[in-house]
């Protein structure tokens, strides 16, 4: 696609382990790309390394750790004002191949309904480059009953793209139209879960998430369900409760959900009382703690929902 002006946006935080491979890969991309880095306060020399070795990178130094979403929003705003028509969000622990962008742009260019495309994703490989990234494979598996992507890949009959419900934001190619309609990441979410929340908004606007099977990239992250494997039952319980809280937050922000603050508060108190009466005091206590957590945040949640539903370019200063 000759008119593609691609801006790659990378949020860094102590990225020295991957910086050389990550940024060197961008130089080899065909078509060529520009890059914006938003650094969240690295302390391992990441800033100087990028400035000294990759002078073509447009560098933004945040005065504080903004988290993944807010930092990406800064990069998106800068790229938008620079005239980008494609925004490629990429993790710091990742790199691309020479033809990664070209293969995704082929899917976009040949798609009969470009206006329906919300996000394009390549195939995410793990750090070895020999297997699919663990979580990416899980996301594909959740869709295979509908699109048979796993069977098609196994038999060598894969189509050039498949529609999926979700793919993580380690590698996202976003057309400008999506930014215009969906905006940026929700700043309420500091880290983990911001891509789920964003995808809910994409799907609410009837836009599609496409996986491009002929485009490969690397995501050199931990291969498993956890960044750090829980060792005790207490750690497992803590992980499950964090996950449950994240799921609740995503439901609150989902524009397709019927969020009613009074009903939510009533549900909390109902669960607290019912569990206590049944003698499940620990669970009752957990729901009370969960209510305390959200009661302080409900005004912000309501405000952010209004922004999502009513404002142009939500969460972006454009």
MIKOLDREN-783630 format. One line per 5 residues: for each residue x, y, z of C-alpha. Coordinates in pm, 1 decimal, always signed. Layout:
// MIKOLDREN-783630
X:Y:Z  ...
END
This chain:
// MIKOLDREN-783630
+0.0:+0.0:+0.0  +191.6:+301.7:-132.5  +3.5:+561.9:+72.3  +71.1:+391.5:+406.3  +237.6:+615.5:+660.4
+304.9:+383.5:+951.7  +403.2:+509.9:+1293.4  +523.7:+246.6:+1537.5  +457.2:+335.9:+1901.1  +655.3:+162.7:+2174.4
+623.5:+224.2:+2546.6  +949.8:+144.4:+2725.9  +1028.5:+70.9:+3085.7  +1372.5:-82.6:+3152.0  +1386.1:-228.0:+2801.7
+1760.5:-288.9:+2762.7  +1716.7:-666.7:+2737.0  +1531.5:-625.1:+2406.1  +1616.8:-275.9:+2279.2  +1885.9:-369.5:+2024.6
+1678.3:-637.4:+1854.6  +1352.9:-444.3:+1881.4  +1469.3:-120.2:+1722.8  +1709.5:-279.9:+1474.5  +1418.2:-478.3:+1331.4
+1229.1:-157.3:+1252.8  +1510.4:-36.9:+1026.7  +1468.6:-343.4:+806.4  +1094.5:-307.3:+760.7  +955.5:-281.4:+409.1
+760.7:-58.9:+379.8  +960.7:+178.6:+595.4  +819.8:+293.7:+927.1  +874.0:+577.5:+1170.6  +892.8:+517.5:+1543.8
+783.2:+703.7:+1855.0  +903.4:+586.1:+2195.6  +737.1:+692.6:+2519.0  +963.0:+604.3:+2810.2  +797.5:+550.6:+3147.6
+1099.8:+634.0:+3360.4  +1352.3:+361.0:+3283.0  +1645.7:+329.1:+3519.8  +1860.2:+81.0:+3323.8  +1997.9:+314.2:+3055.7
+1721.5:+254.2:+2801.5  +1683.1:+625.1:+2724.9  +2049.3:+690.0:+2644.5  +2080.3:+367.5:+2447.6  +1792.5:+458.8:+2216.9
+1903.6:+820.3:+2174.5  +2265.0:+722.4:+2101.0  +2200.2:+427.3:+1872.6  +1864.0:+498.8:+1710.5  +1859.7:+870.2:+1644.1
+1570.5:+829.2:+1398.2  +1338.8:+742.8:+1687.1  +1122.4:+1026.8:+1814.3  +1169.3:+1005.7:+2189.3  +924.4:+1122.4:+2455.6
+1039.5:+1107.1:+2816.6  +758.7:+1088.3:+3067.2  +827.4:+1247.4:+3403.1  +648.5:+960.0:+3574.4  +538.1:+604.6:+3505.0
+209.2:+662.0:+3325.6  +129.9:+296.2:+3273.2  +81.9:+125.5:+2939.7  -238.2:+293.6:+2822.1  -168.4:+658.9:+2902.3
+185.1:+634.4:+2763.1  +55.9:+480.6:+2439.9  -197.0:+761.0:+2416.1  +87.0:+1015.9:+2413.5  +248.8:+828.6:+2126.6
-78.9:+798.1:+1935.8  -142.5:+1171.4:+1970.7  +204.9:+1252.2:+1841.0  +175.1:+1010.6:+1549.2  -170.3:+1143.4:+1460.1
-41.7:+1500.8:+1450.0  +254.1:+1381.1:+1241.1  +7.5:+1260.0:+976.8  +17.2:+882.7:+1033.9  -260.1:+681.0:+874.0
-159.0:+354.9:+1044.1  -60.7:+319.6:+1408.8  +137.0:+12.1:+1508.1  +137.5:-52.2:+1881.9  +425.1:-278.8:+1977.4
+560.9:-406.0:+2308.6  +919.7:-338.3:+2406.1  +987.1:-714.3:+2433.2  +904.6:-766.0:+2066.9  +1039.9:-729.8:+1716.1
+921.4:-759.3:+1357.7  +1049.7:-909.3:+1031.7  +1116.4:-733.3:+704.2  +780.9:-828.1:+549.9  +561.9:-816.1:+864.0
+404.1:-481.4:+776.1  +372.9:-556.0:+405.1  +174.4:-873.9:+470.8  -67.9:-696.8:+703.2  -113.1:-411.0:+458.4
-189.8:-664.9:+183.4  -480.7:-792.8:+392.3  -602.1:-438.5:+449.5  -560.8:-339.9:+84.7  -741.4:-647.7:-50.0
-1021.8:-649.3:+204.7  -1357.6:-573.3:+36.8  -1486.2:-376.3:+336.6  -1195.1:-170.7:+472.4  -1429.1:+42.9:+680.2
-1510.7:-265.0:+890.5  -1149.8:-323.4:+1000.3  -1072.5:-211.5:+1353.6  -742.5:-384.7:+1430.5  -506.3:-604.6:+1231.4
-268.6:-842.9:+1406.8  +17.4:-1055.5:+1277.9  +89.4:-1404.8:+1408.5  +274.3:-1370.6:+1740.0  +571.0:-1605.9:+1779.6
+750.7:-1667.2:+2107.8  +1109.4:-1559.9:+2175.0  +1250.0:-1861.5:+1991.3  +1062.9:-1772.0:+1674.2  +970.4:-2140.8:+1641.6
+636.1:-2158.2:+1820.8  +330.9:-1940.0:+1863.6  +332.2:-1717.1:+2170.4  +148.9:-1901.6:+2448.8  -125.3:-1646.8:+2511.3
-168.1:-1564.6:+2143.1  -228.1:-1934.3:+2079.1  -489.4:-1938.2:+2356.0  -674.2:-1647.8:+2194.1  -674.2:-1825.8:+1858.1
-801.7:-2143.2:+2023.7  -1100.9:-1963.6:+2170.1  -1209.8:-1873.8:+1815.8  -1140.9:-2199.0:+1635.4  -1490.7:-2336.6:+1688.4
-1620.6:-2048.8:+1480.9  -1351.8:-1999.2:+1217.0  -1151.5:-2329.3:+1225.5  -825.2:-2136.9:+1218.9  -627.9:-2405.5:+1405.1
-741.5:-2679.8:+1164.9  -664.6:-2464.1:+862.8  -317.3:-2380.7:+993.6  -247.4:-2748.0:+1066.1  -360.3:-2864.6:+722.2
-171.2:-2590.2:+539.5  -493.1:-2439.5:+404.2  -497.7:-2119.3:+605.1  -665.5:-1813.2:+459.1  -477.9:-1483.6:+457.0
-682.6:-1355.7:+752.2  -935.7:-1463.4:+1013.2  -1170.8:-1261.8:+1227.2  -1121.1:-1317.7:+1601.4  -1286.3:-1187.0:+1917.4
-964.1:-1070.3:+2079.6  -589.5:-1047.9:+2036.9  -351.2:-887.6:+2284.8  -194.0:-549.2:+2212.6  +169.1:-665.8:+2189.6
+135.7:-614.3:+1812.3  -160.8:-412.8:+1681.9  -187.8:-237.1:+1346.6  -462.8:+22.5:+1378.0  -598.7:+219.4:+1081.3
-656.0:+591.3:+1138.2  -1031.4:+541.1:+1108.3  -1023.7:+329.5:+1424.5  -843.8:+602.6:+1615.4  -1104.0:+851.0:+1492.2
-1391.5:+631.5:+1609.5  -1254.6:+455.4:+1917.4  -989.0:+696.1:+2044.9  -714.0:+586.6:+2282.3  -673.1:+363.2:+2583.5
-879.3:+417.1:+2896.0  -646.5:+591.7:+3147.2  -836.3:+434.0:+3436.5  -646.8:+110.6:+3367.3  -281.7:+149.5:+3462.4
-155.0:-185.1:+3332.9  -297.4:-522.3:+3223.5  -646.4:-538.1:+3079.7  -638.7:-214.0:+2879.1  -642.6:-411.2:+2552.6
-954.0:-606.3:+2658.2  -1130.2:-279.4:+2738.2  -1024.9:-128.9:+2404.6  -1140.9:-433.9:+2208.4  -1483.1:-410.5:+2374.5
-1516.5:-60.2:+2230.6  -1394.8:-175.2:+1889.0  -1654.3:-450.4:+1877.8  -1926.5:-218.7:+2011.6  -1871.0:-1.8:+1703.3
-1906.2:-314.3:+1484.0  -1541.7:-307.7:+1380.7  -1348.6:-631.1:+1328.4  -1024.5:-771.1:+1467.0  -832.8:-960.8:+1199.6
-538.1:-1196.7:+1239.7  -313.9:-1199.6:+931.1  -170.6:-1550.1:+898.2  +107.4:-1464.5:+651.2  +255.2:-1193.6:+874.6
+480.8:-1308.0:+1156.8  +637.1:-1118.0:+1448.2  +801.9:-1205.3:+1780.4  +680.4:-1141.8:+2134.1  +955.5:-1249.0:+2372.7
+747.3:-1269.1:+2688.9  +691.2:-1528.8:+2960.9  +528.4:-1835.7:+2807.6  +250.6:-1925.9:+3049.3  -62.4:-1805.4:+3223.1
+130.8:-1598.2:+3477.2  +418.0:-1352.2:+3457.7  +531.8:-1511.0:+3783.5  +397.9:-1855.8:+3868.1  +206.5:-1856.0:+4199.7
+375.0:-2082.9:+4456.6  +113.0:-2106.5:+4729.4  -264.3:-2134.2:+4754.7  -273.3:-1779.9:+4889.2  -87.0:-1650.7:+4583.8
-323.2:-1846.2:+4356.9  -622.0:-1697.0:+4536.6  -474.7:-1346.5:+4507.6  -420.4:-1396.2:+4133.1  -775.9:-1520.9:+4081.0
-920.5:-1225.4:+4273.3  -716.7:-976.6:+4072.3  -844.9:-1144.9:+3755.3  -1203.7:-1128.1:+3883.0  -1161.8:-759.1:+3962.8
-1023.7:-692.7:+3613.9  -1317.4:-875.4:+3457.4  -1558.1:-665.9:+3663.3  -1384.0:-345.4:+3552.7  -1407.1:-449.5:+3188.3
-1777.4:-516.6:+3232.1  -1827.1:-174.6:+3387.1  -1653.9:-3.2:+3095.8  -1803.8:-215.7:+2819.0  -2034.3:+23.6:+2628.9
-2251.3:-275.2:+2534.0  -2323.7:-349.0:+2902.4  -2619.4:-201.5:+3087.9  -2429.4:-36.6:+3370.9  -2647.8:+86.7:+3655.8
-2464.7:+217.5:+3962.2  -2755.4:+155.7:+4200.4  -2788.4:-205.2:+4083.8  -2416.0:-262.7:+4122.0  -2417.0:-136.3:+4480.8
-2726.3:-343.2:+4557.9  -2555.4:-654.6:+4418.5  -2253.1:-598.5:+4640.6  -2455.9:-562.2:+4960.2  -2676.6:-857.3:+4866.4
-2373.9:-1083.8:+4821.6  -2210.5:-959.4:+5143.3  -2522.1:-1034.7:+5349.0  -2612.4:-1368.0:+5181.4  -2262.2:-1508.0:+5217.0
-2241.8:-1399.6:+5581.1  -2576.6:-1564.6:+5660.9  -2453.0:-1887.5:+5499.4  -2147.5:-1879.1:+5722.9  -1908.9:-1804.2:+5435.9
-1743.3:-1525.2:+5625.3  -1421.5:-1509.7:+5422.4  -1613.4:-1473.0:+5097.3  -1841.2:-1215.1:+5255.4  -1535.8:-1023.4:+5373.6
-1388.7:-1041.1:+5023.4  -1702.8:-887.5:+4870.7  -1696.0:-613.0:+5131.6  -1333.2:-536.5:+5047.0  -1421.4:-541.8:+4678.2
-1703.8:-296.7:+4741.5  -1469.5:-67.3:+4933.3  -1227.8:-80.0:+4639.9  -1490.1:+10.0:+4379.9  -1694.7:+254.1:+4588.3
-1400.2:+495.4:+4574.5  -1371.6:+447.4:+4198.4  -1735.4:+449.5:+4086.5  -1741.3:+827.3:+4016.1  -1437.4:+788.9:+3787.6
-1588.5:+481.7:+3619.8  -1913.6:+668.6:+3549.6  -1719.1:+964.3:+3407.9  -1505.3:+742.2:+3182.8  -1815.8:+562.6:+3053.0
-1962.6:+898.7:+2953.3  -1642.4:+984.6:+2766.4  -1647.7:+650.2:+2583.6  -2009.7:+686.7:+2478.0  -2026.1:+1055.3:+2392.5
-1690.0:+1214.7:+2316.5  -1494.0:+1224.1:+1993.0  -1148.7:+1061.8:+2012.8  -1204.7:+933.9:+2368.9  -900.4:+981.0:+2592.4
-696.1:+1153.3:+2321.6  -606.5:+1521.7:+2294.8  -656.7:+1567.9:+1919.7
END
